[in-house]
Amino acid sequence: MISIEFIRNNSELVKKKLASKKEILSIDELLNHDKNYRSLVTKVNDLRSFRNTVSKKIASLKKDKKLAEIEIAQMKEVGISISTIEKEISKIKKIIDSILLNIPNLPHDSTPNGLDSVENKLIREFGDLKKIDYKIKNHIDLGRDLNLFDFDRAAKISGSGFPLYTNKGAKLERALINYMLDLHTLEFGYVEIFPPFLVNSKSPKTTGNLPKFSDDMYQIENDDLWLIPTAEVPITNIHKDEIIPEKNLPIRYVSYSACFRREAGSHGKDTRGFLRLHQFNKVELVKFVKPEKSYEELEALTLNAEAVLK
């Protein structure tokens, strides 16, 4: 979550970045709430300080066996005012937090603006395109011919969007997962993690999945648990509320997990086969690094992932 302090000091930059992502959020409204919030906090702190001063005076008057009814009555009024203001502060804080939680990550300055994938910038290529003189089968036809998966029976078990791997398809899926885990642990020094696939509501907030993407996640309401959309969620929360000694950085984790996504939007309705599934397998890379080395470490992580394709 972007801090309100950062937005307060960089409001025009934030507005520009959000505009490039076609995000419609009122930063001015957020800053007005923040200004009101800070004003009320100052006011309630002044009242608390005044109450403490008068409370000491009341104690002194009682010690000297003098009347303090006026001061006591005054403090009752101050107490009511403090309680009223604290309720307003709590209300505004919830509004501010709600807006902040819905602000997406801001794109880096090097990220080009574009309306669709056609405007993506090519960074690098590897290998040569093979010349093929026969018709290539799509993954659905190829998978059915080789008995790698069964969509019809999967739909019978769970509904559409849930895969049922069969025979060599199941073995291939398992082999790919093991290959990637072995590559990243043995070749690149990542520590393997096997995380829980259910997390509490606080964990997806840490990674920005909640509340913005709640419609795309599966929730178990009775237990306040969510099925993870990616291993990034539990892995990122491993060190939540901890202070990591600088000498321990960077920390590199690799994790396999099943991933669950409702895909509630319209973006997956026209896809077929193993695209936009409700359940899929993924091997995730996560790093904890010093901020000043974050882009250097990101590039290294990208190269590690590219090694699988190469």
C-alpha positions in Angstrom: 0.0 0.0 0.0 1.4 3.4 -0.9 1.7 5.6 2.2 -0.3 8.8 2.6 3.0 10.6 3.4 4.4 9.7 -0.1 1.2 10.9 -1.8 1.1 14.0 0.3 4.7 14.9 -0.8 4.3 13.7 -4.4 0.6 14.3 -5.3 1.2 15.6 -8.8 3.5 12.6 -9.7 0.9 10.2 -8.3 -1.9 11.8 -10.4 0.3 11.5 -13.5 1.2 7.9 -12.9 -2.5 6.9 -12.2 -3.6 8.7 -15.3 -1.1 6.6 -17.4 -2.8 3.5 -16.0 -6.3 4.8 -16.8 -7.1 4.7 -13.0 -9.8 7.1 -11.9 -9.1 8.0 -8.3 -9.5 11.4 -6.7 -6.1 12.2 -5.0 -7.4 15.6 -4.1 -10.3 14.0 -2.2 -7.8 11.7 -0.4 -5.7 14.7 0.6 -8.7 16.6 1.9 -9.6 13.6 4.1 -5.9 13.5 5.2 -5.9 17.2 6.1 -9.1 16.8 8.1 -7.8 13.7 9.8 -4.5 15.4 10.9 -6.4 18.5 12.1 -8.7 16.4 14.3 -5.8 14.4 15.6 -4.1 17.6 16.7 -7.3 18.9 18.3 -7.9 15.7 20.3 -4.3 15.6 21.4 -4.6 19.2 22.6 -7.8 18.3 24.5 -6.0 15.3 26.1 -3.1 17.5 27.2 -5.6 20.1 28.6 -7.4 17.2 30.5 -4.1 16.0 32.0 -3.3 19.5 33.2 -6.7 20.1 34.8 -6.7 16.6 36.3 -3.5 17.4 38.1 -5.2 20.7 39.3 -8.2 18.7 40.5 -6.0 16.3 42.4 -4.1 19.3 44.0 -7.4 21.0 45.0 -8.7 17.8 46.6 -5.5 17.4 48.4 -5.9 20.8 49.9 -9.5 20.0 50.6 -10.8 22.7 48.2 -13.8 22.5 46.0 -13.2 21.3 42.4 -16.7 20.9 41.1 -16.3 23.4 38.3 -13.1 21.7 37.0 -14.7 18.3 37.3 -17.7 19.4 35.3 -15.4 21.0 32.7 -13.5 17.7 32.4 -16.7 15.8 31.8 -17.4 18.1 28.8 -13.9 17.6 27.6 -14.2 13.9 27.8 -17.4 13.9 25.7 -15.6 16.1 23.1 -12.7 13.7 23.0 -14.9 10.7 22.5 -16.9 12.5 19.7 -13.7 13.5 17.9 -12.1 10.1 18.2 -15.2 8.5 16.5 -14.8 11.0 13.7 -11.1 10.3 13.4 -11.8 6.5 13.2 -14.4 7.1 10.5 -12.0 9.2 8.4 -9.1 6.8 8.9 -11.2 4.0 7.5 -12.0 6.1 4.4 -8.3 7.0 3.9 -7.2 3.4 4.3 -9.9 2.2 1.8 -8.7 4.7 -0.8 -5.1 3.8 -0.2 -5.7 0.1 -0.5 -7.3 0.6 -3.9 -4.4 2.6 -5.4 -2.4 0.3 -7.6 1.4 0.2 -7.7 2.8 3.1 -9.6 4.7 2.2 -12.9 8.4 2.9 -13.0 9.6 5.8 -15.1 11.1 3.4 -17.6 7.7 1.7 -18.3 6.4 2.9 -21.7 2.8 4.0 -22.0 0.6 1.9 -24.3 -3.1 1.2 -24.9 -2.6 -2.6 -25.6 0.0 -5.3 -26.0 0.8 -4.1 -29.6 2.6 -1.2 -27.9 4.7 -3.4 -25.7 8.4 -2.8 -25.9 10.7 -5.7 -26.9 13.6 -5.9 -24.5 15.5 -9.0 -25.8 15.1 -12.2 -27.8 16.7 -15.6 -27.6 17.2 -18.4 -30.1 16.0 -18.6 -33.7 12.5 -19.3 -35.0 12.3 -22.8 -36.5 10.9 -23.2 -40.0 8.0 -25.6 -39.9 6.5 -27.2 -43.0 3.5 -28.8 -41.3 0.4 -27.6 -39.6 0.9 -27.0 -35.9 -1.8 -28.4 -33.6 -3.1 -26.1 -30.8 -2.6 -27.3 -27.2 -6.2 -28.5 -27.0 -6.1 -30.8 -30.0 -2.6 -32.0 -29.1 -3.5 -32.7 -25.5 -6.6 -34.6 -26.4 -4.7 -36.7 -29.0 -2.1 -37.6 -26.5 -4.6 -38.1 -23.6 -2.9 -35.4 -21.5 -6.0 -33.9 -19.9 -9.8 -34.3 -19.8 -11.9 -31.1 -19.7 -15.2 -32.9 -19.9 -14.7 -35.0 -16.8 -13.1 -32.1 -15.0 -16.3 -30.1 -15.6 -18.3 -33.0 -14.2 -16.2 -32.9 -11.0 -15.8 -29.2 -10.4 -17.2 -27.2 -13.3 -15.5 -25.3 -16.1 -12.1 -23.8 -15.5 -10.7 -26.7 -13.4 -8.1 -29.0 -15.0 -7.9 -32.7 -14.9 -4.5 -33.9 -16.0 -4.3 -37.5 -17.1 -1.5 -40.1 -17.7 1.5 -38.3 -19.3 -0.2 -34.9 -18.8 -0.1 -35.4 -15.0 3.5 -36.6 -15.2 4.5 -33.7 -17.4 3.0 -31.2 -15.0 4.8 -32.8 -12.0 8.1 -32.9 -13.9 7.9 -29.3 -14.9 7.3 -28.2 -11.3 10.2 -30.3 -10.0 12.5 -29.1 -12.8 11.8 -25.4 -12.0 12.2 -25.9 -8.3 15.5 -27.8 -8.8 16.8 -25.2 -11.2 16.1 -22.2 -8.9 17.4 -23.9 -5.7 20.4 -25.7 -7.1 21.5 -23.2 -9.8 20.4 -19.8 -8.4 20.4 -20.3 -4.6 16.7 -19.8 -3.9 15.3 -21.4 -0.7 12.4 -23.7 -1.4 9.1 -23.0 0.4 5.9 -25.1 0.4 3.3 -22.7 1.7 -0.3 -23.1 2.9 -2.8 -22.5 0.1 -5.3 -20.8 2.5 -4.5 -17.5 4.1 -6.3 -15.1 6.4 -7.7 -11.7 5.2 -4.6 -9.8 6.4 -2.2 -11.6 4.0 -3.8 -10.6 0.7 -4.0 -7.0 1.9 -0.2 -7.0 2.3 0.2 -8.0 -1.3 -2.5 -5.6 -2.6 -4.9 -8.4 -3.7 -7.5 -7.2 -1.2 -9.8 -5.3 -1.3 -9.3 -4.4 -5.0 -9.4 -8.0 -6.4 -11.7 -9.6 -4.0 -14.2 -10.5 -6.7 -11.5 -12.6 -8.4 -10.6 -14.6 -5.3 -12.3 -17.6 -3.6 -13.3 -16.9 0.0 -14.2 -19.3 2.8 -16.3 -16.9 4.9 -16.9 -19.1 7.9 -13.2 -19.2 8.7 -12.1 -15.8 7.2 -9.8 -17.6 4.8 -9.0 -17.1 1.2 -7.6 -19.5 -1.4 -4.4 -18.0 -2.7 -4.3 -16.6 -6.2 -0.5 -17.1 -6.3 2.3 -18.3 -3.9 3.4 -14.7 -3.7 0.7 -14.0 -1.1 1.9 -16.5 1.6 5.6 -16.1 0.7 5.5 -12.2 1.0 3.8 -12.6 4.4 6.5 -14.9 5.8 8.4 -11.9 7.2 5.3 -9.6 7.9 5.8 -7.5 11.1 9.4 -8.6 11.3 12.6 -6.5 11.1 15.1 -8.3 8.8 18.8 -7.6 9.6 20.4 -6.0 6.7 23.2 -8.6 6.7 20.6 -11.3 5.9 19.6 -9.6 2.6 18.9 -10.6 -0.1 16.5 -13.4 0.8 15.4 -15.5 -2.2 12.4 -17.8 -2.0 11.0 -20.2 -4.6 7.7 -21.9 -4.1 5.3 -24.2 -5.9 1.6 -23.7 -5.2 -1.7 -24.4 -6.7 -3.3 -21.0 -7.6 -7.0 -20.2 -7.5 -8.8 -17.4 -9.3 -12.5 -16.9 -9.9 -11.7 -14.7 -13.0 -15.0 -12.9 -12.3 -14.4 -10.3 -15.0 -15.1 -10.6 -18.7 -11.5 -11.0 -19.6 -11.6 -14.8 -19.6 -14.9 -15.6 -21.1 -13.6 -16.1 -24.7 -10.5 -18.2 -23.9 -10.3 -21.9 -24.3 -8.1 -24.7 -22.9 -5.5 -23.9 -20.2 -6.0 -20.1 -20.4 -7.8 -18.3 -17.6 -8.3 -21.4 -15.4 -9.9 -21.2 -11.9 -7.1 -23.5 -10.7 -3.6 -23.8 -12.1 0.0 -24.6 -10.9 2.8 -22.1 -10.7 6.3 -21.8 -9.4 6.9 -18.4 -7.9 10.0 -16.4 -7.2 10.0 -13.8 -4.4 12.9 -11.7 -3.1 13.4 -9.5 0.0 16.1 -7.0 -0.8 17.5 -3.6 0.1 15.4 -0.9 -1.6 18.4 0.7 -3.3 19.2 -2.7 -5.0 15.6 -3.5 -5.9 15.8 -3.0 -9.7 19.2 -4.8 -9.9 17.6 -7.8 -8.0 14.5 -7.6 -10.2 16.6 -7.9 -13.3 18.5 -10.9 -11.8 15.1 -12.5 -10.9 13.9 -12.0 -14.5 17.0 -13.7 -15.9 16.5 -16.6 -13.5 13.0 -17.0 -14.8 14.1 -16.7 -18.4 16.6 -19.5 -17.9 13.6 -21.9 -17.7 12.5 -20.9 -21.2 16.1 -20.9 -22.6 
